Amino acid sequence: MEFKDSGLPQTKLIEEAFNFSKANAMSNEKDAMKEFKQQIDMIFAQREMMLDLQKNDMGMPEADYDREKKKLEKAREEQMRIGPQAIRQELNNMFVNRRVGLAKEVQAHTESPTEELIAAVMLIDCVRSPLDYKNISEKFGNGVADLIAEVVHIDAYPSEREENIGKSKPDTKRAYLAMLVASLDGISKQVEKMAKQNPNQKIMFPPGQEESLFRDAQPIWGNDKKLDSRFVDAFNKASAAASSVYRLEVDAKGALELVKDSAPPPSANGMKLLGPGANGPKPPKPPGSGGIGGDVF
């Protein structure tokens, strides 16, 4: 995806953030390719071992062994040939879905989508060390960098999340709630995909996940009414998809409520738990793209 096709506001700051984030995402290709090669080597080593067992212990004819060995070698070569293109495509998809997608979520569903906020959410995954933070600050200014630092700090300390969210700036709250919305949308898409693959399999949240999402949203609630409404819709859609007994409602005073239905929970037979953390499921990250835990800022 090129910036002109992104649908984002065509400003210099947002364009620079888009290009920086894309370059950062694609820079993981070397490490991803290394991991891919290791996986391919392991898979084909196991297949060759099984082939050797068939020859040595089961009496496979030499001609059959040679033929199957050549098939394995050809299959491995083909996997290695298509690997780089597949990895580049996957990295690009992750950039579009996770980074640009979050920026578009902020743009479309917040009351005050400033260019600093839109730029910052595309850059959050680029910050993995104090040096990354310093580079972002120098290139995009303290406003963008400090917003990212607050989001990363919230995510790094789960036990202090409620307190840190409550005292964060309005745009940080918008970014964080938008991340929760994106995670919930990811759940709905994941359930839809898995339902097509195995219609008889029940998909559920891990125990306590609904309450955790509700607790995370409470300190942010009321900061941005447009985004609040979007969060309720995304939560209830994901909840229904995951056969949850919980839903969100807004009472007469405008307060957020977690409501439990009277219906019993689905049977656990054939159940598969969704695996989100406090922020819901996230797309798999390329090597080295995790957050910066610890007291960095």
C-alpha positions as semicolon CSV with decimal commas, in nm:
position;residue;x (nm);y (nm);z (nm)
1;M;0,000;0,000;0,000
2;E;0,116;0,351;-0,086
3;F;0,026;0,653;0,123
4;K;-0,186;0,807;-0,152
5;D;-0,406;0,494;-0,145
6;S;-0,435;0,471;0,234
7;G;-0,741;0,691;0,280
8;L;-0,562;0,882;0,557
9;P;-0,549;1,263;0,569
10;Q;-0,291;1,383;0,319
11;T;-0,072;1,584;0,556
12;K;0,307;1,591;0,574
13;L;0,321;1,457;0,931
14;I;0,089;1,164;0,863
15;E;0,266;1,081;0,537
16;E;0,604;1,079;0,712
17;A;0,465;0,858;0,990
18;F;0,315;0,622;0,730
19;N;0,643;0,590;0,541
20;F;0,850;0,551;0,858
21;S;0,617;0,283;0,997
22;K;0,610;0,094;0,669
23;A;0,990;0,093;0,641
24;N;1,011;-0,024;1,002
25;A;0,763;-0,307;0,941
26;M;0,938;-0,425;0,625
27;S;1,281;-0,410;0,792
28;N;1,192;-0,730;0,977
29;E;1,216;-0,929;0,652
30;K;1,569;-1,054;0,718
31;D;1,489;-1,193;1,064
32;A;1,156;-1,335;0,943
33;M;1,332;-1,509;0,654
34;K;1,587;-1,656;0,894
35;E;1,310;-1,800;1,110
36;F;1,128;-1,926;0,801
37;K;1,441;-2,110;0,682
38;Q;1,487;-2,267;1,025
39;Q;1,129;-2,392;1,020
40;I;1,162;-2,531;0,668
41;D;1,491;-2,704;0,758
42;M;1,330;-2,864;1,064
43;I;1,023;-2,982;0,873
44;F;1,219;-3,138;0,589
45;A;1,475;-3,291;0,824
46;Q;1,189;-3,473;0,994
47;R;1,052;-3,589;0,659
48;E;1,392;-3,714;0,552
49;M;1,427;-3,899;0,882
50;M;1,094;-4,074;0,822
51;L;1,204;-4,159;0,470
52;D;1,528;-4,309;0,604
53;L;1,328;-4,517;0,850
54;Q;1,115;-4,651;0,567
55;K;1,426;-4,751;0,378
56;N;1,628;-4,897;0,665
57;D;1,356;-5,053;0,881
58;M;1,076;-5,124;0,634
59;G;1,275;-5,228;0,334
60;M;1,185;-4,950;0,091
61;P;1,347;-5,022;-0,246
62;E;1,645;-4,804;-0,331
63;A;1,477;-4,670;-0,647
64;D;1,167;-4,567;-0,450
65;Y;1,384;-4,406;-0,184
66;D;1,579;-4,204;-0,441
67;R;1,259;-4,091;-0,610
68;E;1,097;-3,979;-0,283
69;K;1,421;-3,808;-0,174
70;K;1,424;-3,604;-0,495
71;K;1,060;-3,510;-0,439
72;L;1,146;-3,382;-0,092
73;E;1,441;-3,181;-0,222
74;K;1,227;-3,029;-0,496
75;A;0,951;-2,942;-0,249
76;R;1,202;-2,776;-0,015
77;E;1,350;-2,573;-0,301
78;E;1,001;-2,457;-0,398
79;Q;0,922;-2,351;-0,042
80;M;1,246;-2,154;-0,021
81;R;1,174;-1,996;-0,360
82;I;0,832;-1,861;-0,261
83;G;0,935;-1,780;0,097
84;P;1,069;-1,425;0,047
85;Q;0,764;-1,312;-0,150
86;A;0,525;-1,466;0,104
87;I;0,709;-1,301;0,393
88;R;0,706;-0,959;0,227
89;Q;0,334;-0,997;0,162
90;E;0,268;-1,099;0,522
91;L;0,472;-0,808;0,660
92;N;0,285;-0,569;0,433
93;N;-0,050;-0,715;0,541
94;M;0,044;-0,673;0,905
95;F;0,145;-0,313;0,840
96;V;-0,183;-0,239;0,663
97;N;-0,406;-0,421;0,912
98;R;-0,236;-0,338;1,238
99;R;-0,081;0,004;1,186
100;V;-0,276;0,173;0,905
101;G;-0,593;0,000;1,022
102;L;-0,555;0,149;1,370
103;A;-0,491;0,495;1,223
104;K;-0,807;0,467;1,012
105;E;-1,001;0,353;1,319
106;V;-0,891;0,669;1,500
107;Q;-0,965;0,885;1,197
108;A;-1,316;0,747;1,147
109;H;-1,438;0,695;1,502
110;T;-1,297;0,967;1,726
111;E;-1,434;1,315;1,785
112;S;-1,097;1,484;1,755
113;P;-0,868;1,291;1,518
114;T;-0,566;1,523;1,525
115;E;-0,282;1,451;1,286
116;E;-0,052;1,390;1,587
117;L;-0,286;1,117;1,714
118;I;-0,319;0,952;1,372
119;A;0,058;0,962;1,325
120;A;0,126;0,827;1,674
121;V;-0,090;0,516;1,647
122;M;0,095;0,415;1,329
123;L;0,425;0,449;1,513
124;I;0,349;0,265;1,839
125;D;0,486;-0,067;1,712
126;C;0,804;0,106;1,595
127;V;0,911;0,179;1,955
128;R;1,090;-0,117;2,111
129;S;1,372;0,053;2,300
130;P;1,472;0,391;2,446
131;L;1,672;0,457;2,129
132;D;1,361;0,403;1,916
133;Y;1,175;0,650;2,137
134;K;1,457;0,904;2,099
135;N;1,452;0,868;1,720
136;I;1,073;0,909;1,708
137;S;1,095;1,215;1,931
138;E;1,360;1,377;1,711
139;K;1,177;1,305;1,387
140;F;0,814;1,360;1,487
141;G;0,832;1,582;1,795
142;N;0,765;1,537;2,164
143;G;0,387;1,545;2,122
144;V;0,380;1,229;1,912
145;A;0,659;1,059;2,109
146;D;0,507;1,129;2,450
147;L;0,169;0,990;2,341
148;I;0,342;0,670;2,228
149;A;0,536;0,654;2,555
150;E;0,213;0,672;2,756
151;V;0,049;0,393;2,555
152;V;0,356;0,169;2,584
153;H;0,382;0,239;2,958
154;I;0,016;0,141;3,009
155;D;0,066;-0,185;2,823
156;A;0,392;-0,268;3,005
157;Y;0,238;-0,270;3,355
158;P;-0,086;-0,474;3,363
159;S;-0,123;-0,447;3,741
160;E;-0,119;-0,065;3,719
161;R;-0,318;-0,039;3,396
162;E;-0,633;0,115;3,544
163;E;-0,439;0,385;3,730
164;N;-0,213;0,465;3,434
165;I;-0,505;0,484;3,191
166;G;-0,700;0,710;3,426
167;K;-0,423;0,970;3,450
168;S;-0,324;0,962;3,082
169;K;-0,393;1,243;2,835
170;P;-0,717;1,249;2,630
171;D;-0,544;1,146;2,306
172;T;-0,368;0,859;2,484
173;K;-0,707;0,737;2,603
174;R;-0,837;0,762;2,248
175;A;-0,542;0,562;2,116
176;Y;-0,582;0,296;2,384
177;L;-0,957;0,255;2,338
178;A;-0,907;0,238;1,961
179;M;-0,658;-0,045;2,021
180;L;-0,923;-0,230;2,225
181;V;-1,174;-0,179;1,943
182;A;-0,927;-0,313;1,688
183;S;-0,866;-0,616;1,908
184;L;-1,239;-0,683;1,940
185;D;-1,281;-0,654;1,564
186;G;-1,000;-0,905;1,535
187;I;-1,192;-1,146;1,758
188;S;-1,504;-1,117;1,543
189;K;-1,303;-1,183;1,226
190;Q;-1,116;-1,471;1,388
191;V;-1,438;-1,637;1,501
192;E;-1,595;-1,590;1,157
193;K;-1,293;-1,749;0,990
194;M;-1,277;-2,040;1,234
195;A;-1,651;-2,100;1,206
196;K;-1,614;-2,150;0,832
197;Q;-1,329;-2,394;0,883
198;N;-1,502;-2,591;1,160
199;P;-1,872;-2,502;1,206
200;N;-1,913;-2,746;1,497
201;Q;-1,637;-2,595;1,707
202;K;-1,741;-2,349;1,980
203;I;-1,530;-2,037;2,016
204;M;-1,513;-1,866;2,354
205;F;-1,329;-1,599;2,548
206;P;-1,088;-1,714;2,819
207;P;-1,246;-1,691;3,167
208;G;-1,259;-1,333;3,292
209;Q;-1,174;-1,172;2,957
210;E;-1,500;-0,976;2,931
211;E;-1,453;-0,834;3,280
212;S;-1,094;-0,739;3,198
213;L;-1,199;-0,549;2,885
214;F;-1,474;-0,376;3,082
215;R;-1,226;-0,268;3,353
216;D;-0,987;-0,134;3,091
217;A;-1,263;0,072;2,929
218;Q;-1,402;0,226;3,248
219;P;-1,120;0,481;3,310
220;I;-1,149;0,590;2,945
221;W;-1,527;0,605;2,931
222;G;-1,664;0,953;2,858
223;N;-1,341;1,083;2,707
224;D;-1,472;1,052;2,349
225;K;-1,842;0,973;2,306
226;K;-1,806;0,871;1,941
227;L;-1,534;0,620;2,025
228;D;-1,731;0,504;2,331
229;S;-2,020;0,407;2,106
230;R;-1,786;0,229;1,867
231;F;-1,636;0,031;2,157
232;V;-1,977;-0,085;2,281
233;D;-2,072;-0,202;1,931
234;A;-1,740;-0,383;1,880
235;F;-1,759;-0,549;2,224
236;N;-2,113;-0,673;2,176
237;K;-2,040;-0,803;1,826
238;A;-1,735;-0,994;1,949
239;S;-1,924;-1,115;2,255
240;A;-2,204;-1,256;2,042
241;A;-1,956;-1,418;1,803
242;A;-1,775;-1,583;2,094
243;S;-2,100;-1,709;2,254
244;S;-2,039;-1,496;2,562
245;V;-2,310;-1,439;2,822
246;Y;-2,192;-1,080;2,865
247;R;-2,278;-0,762;2,679
248;L;-2,222;-0,390;2,734
249;E;-2,502;-0,141;2,794
250;V;-2,518;0,229;2,875
251;D;-2,751;0,322;3,162
252;A;-2,981;0,625;3,182
253;K;-2,700;0,835;3,330
254;G;-2,459;0,743;3,052
255;A;-2,250;0,502;3,260
256;L;-2,107;0,187;3,108
257;E;-2,243;-0,142;3,243
258;L;-2,136;-0,503;3,194
259;V;-2,456;-0,707;3,183
260;K;-2,475;-1,084;3,218
261;D;-2,754;-1,269;3,040
262;S;-2,954;-1,533;3,219
263;A;-2,879;-1,793;2,952
264;P;-2,630;-2,066;3,058
265;P;-2,285;-2,062;2,899
266;P;-2,226;-2,285;2,596
267;S;-2,105;-2,640;2,649
268;A;-1,729;-2,680;2,666
269;N;-1,739;-2,978;2,430
270;G;-1,525;-2,899;2,128
271;M;-1,453;-2,556;2,277
272;K;-1,160;-2,348;2,160
273;L;-1,058;-2,052;2,374
274;L;-0,962;-1,730;2,205
275;G;-0,625;-1,625;2,337
276;P;-0,617;-1,247;2,382
277;G;-0,430;-1,073;2,658
278;A;-0,580;-0,770;2,828
279;N;-0,594;-0,594;2,492
280;G;-0,749;-0,876;2,294
281;P;-0,583;-1,081;2,024
282;K;-0,319;-0,917;1,812
283;P;-0,186;-1,025;1,479
284;P;0,139;-1,223;1,500
285;K;0,436;-0,991;1,506
286;P;0,751;-1,030;1,304
287;P;1,073;-1,100;1,495
288;G;1,182;-0,819;1,726
289;S;0,857;-0,625;1,706
290;G;0,739;-0,670;2,062
291;G;0,682;-0,382;2,301
292;I;0,940;-0,252;2,541
293;G;0,852;-0,391;2,881
294;G;0,997;-0,246;3,194
295;D;1,040;0,108;3,317
296;V;1,184;0,259;2,999
297;F;1,043;0,611;2,994
